[in-house]
Amino acid sequence: MKSGNILLLYSLATVFIVASCSTTGMQRSEDVQSSMQIVDDDIKLVVVQLDAIGASLDELTKPGQADTKKAFDLFSGNASKIKEMEKDFSKHAAEMEASGKAYFKEWDSDKQNYDNTEIQKKSDERRAALGETYDKIAQNNIGVKEAFQTYVSDINEIQRFLSNDLTSDGMDSITPISDKVVNNGTQLKYELQNLQKAIENARAEMRRG
């Protein structure tokens, strides 16, 4: 094979490899942003559902409730919905965490590929900025998964309790516990909204880059 053809093939191979790496990096970035969008959407639905559960449980246990069966059915439906939402959130949050780790791991492994020191410096600066913003997601996610699981468990146990004793005495006995669980739901909502804000900030930083 002539030396000119060899050089041409080498050049084409180099371009292909560089383009492939670039595309892979872009794809990883898109994967991370997509996973964050999914969790963001999950949180929006959960926040609305937490309010619905609190309202339906308050309505069910309020003194003098005239139609306990109707109120109980509404609460039961809300309890079933939040159980499924928690499963989706847990799954999607794990996927978001995994995609984020893969994205930054590959970025770090690519660190030695720049011969130009100025480009290397810019890459390091962007990595630090994105890493700092993304780390806030993990910081705001501390305890949220466990708190969510505990809340869902409590709500469903209240539902089971009342399904066996939907009497005024039964509701009176569970009201102090249900009030506490409703308050826990309010706190969980605030924690989820803080996580949502961290996710939105990270997405904005990635788009800005």
N, C-alpha and C positions, 0 to 999 in steps of 0.2 A: 504493500500500500504506500502511495506517495506521502511524503512528509506533510504536504499541504492538506491532504485529506485527513491525516491523523490529527493535525492541529485543529481542523474544523470540527472533527468529532469530539475532541477534547473540550473545545469551547462550548459546543452545544450541550455536552454532558454537564459542564459546570453551570451553565445557565439553568438547565433543568433542575439540578440539585438545589441551587439557590432559590429558584421559584417554588420548588416543592416545600422547602423549609419555611419560606415566607407564607405560603398558603396554609401550611400546617399551623403556624403561629396564629394566623388570622382566624383559622377555624377554632382553635382552642379558645381564643378571646371571645368569639361568637358563642361558643358552647357555655362559657362561664356566664356571659350576659344573659343567655337564654335561661339557664338554670336559676339565675337570680330573679328573672322576670316571673318564672313559675312560682317561686316561693313568695314573691311580692303579691301575686294574684291570690295565692292561698291565704295569706294574712288578711287581705281585704275581706275575703269571704268569712274567715273565722271571726274577725272583729264584729261583723254584723250579727253573726250567729251567737256570739257571747252575749250581746245585748238582748237578743231574742230569748235566750235561755233565762237570763236574769228576770226579764219581764214576765215570762210565762210561769216561772217558779214563784215569783212574788204574787202573781194573780192566783195561782193555785192555793197558796198557803195563807192568803189574806183572810182575816176573820169574817165570817158570814158569807163565804163563797157559796152562791146559790146553785151553781152547776159544776160540781166538782168533777164529774165524769168528762165533760167537755174540756175543762181546764187541764185535767190530767192528760187527756189525749193530745192536747196541744204541746204540753211539756214533754211528753214521751216522744213525740215526733222530733222535737228540737234536740232531745238527748241522743236520739239515733243519728241525726245529722252531724252533730259535733264529734261523735265517735268516728265516723268515716272521714271527717275533715282532719282529725288528728293523725290518722293513718297516712293520709295524703301528705300532710305537712311534714311528718317525720321522714317519709320516703324522699320527698323532694329536697328537704334540707340536707339530708345525707348526700344526695347527688350533687347539690350545690357545693358542699364542702369538698367532695372528691374532685370535681372539675376545677375548683380553685387551686387545690394542691397540685394537680397535674399541670395547670397553666404556669404557676410560679416555679415549679420544679424544672420544667423545660426551659423557662426563661433563664434560670440560674445556670443550667448546664450549657446554655448558649453564650455564656458570658465571655468565654475566651475566644470567640469567633471574630472579634473586631480587632483589626490591626490599627485602625485610626483611633487614637486616644480620645479625640473629641467626641466621636460617635460612642465610644465606650462610656465616656463620662455621662453623656445624655441618656444612654440606656440605663446606667446605674441610678441616675436621678429619677427617671420615670419608674423604675422598679421599686425604688424606695417610697415614692409618693403613692403608687398604687398599692404597695404592700401595706403601708400604714393605714390607708383608707379601708382596704379589705380586711385587715386585722380587727377593725372595729365591729365587723359583722360577727366574728367569733366572740368578741368581748360582750356584745349585746345578746348573744345567743346562750351565754352561760346560764344554766338552770332553767331555760325556757322549755326545753323538751321535757324535762322531768316534771315541771310545774303543770304543763299542758296535760301530760299523762295522768297526773294525780287528780287534776280537775275533772277530766273526763271520767275517771274511775268513780269519783265522788258523786258526780251527777247521775251516773247510771246506777249507783247503789241507792241513791235517794229514790230514783224511779222504781227500782225493785222493791224497796221498802213500802212505798205508797201503793204499789200494785197489790200488795198483800194486806194493806190496812188503810184504805182510802176513807177513813172516818175522821170526824173532827178531832177525836183524841189522838189518832195517828198523826194527823197533820200538826197538831199542837206540839207533839213530842219531837217531831223532826224539824220544826221551824227554826230553833236556834242553830242547828247544824246547817240547814239550807241557807240561812242568812249569811253564815260564815263562808259557805261555798260561793255564794253570789259575790261577796266581797273579794274572794280569791279570783273569781272570774274577771272582775274589774281590774285587779292588779295585773293579771295575766294579759289583759288587753293592752295596758300601758307598756308592758314589757315587749309585746309583739310589735307595737307601733314604733318603739325605739329600734327594734331589729329592722323593721321595714325602712326606717329612715336611714339606717346604716347601709342597707342594701341599695337604696336609691342613690345615696352619695357615691357608693362604689361604682355603680353603673354610670353615673355622670362623669366620674373621673376617667373611666375606661373609654367612654365616648370622646372625652376631651383630648385624650392622648391619641 
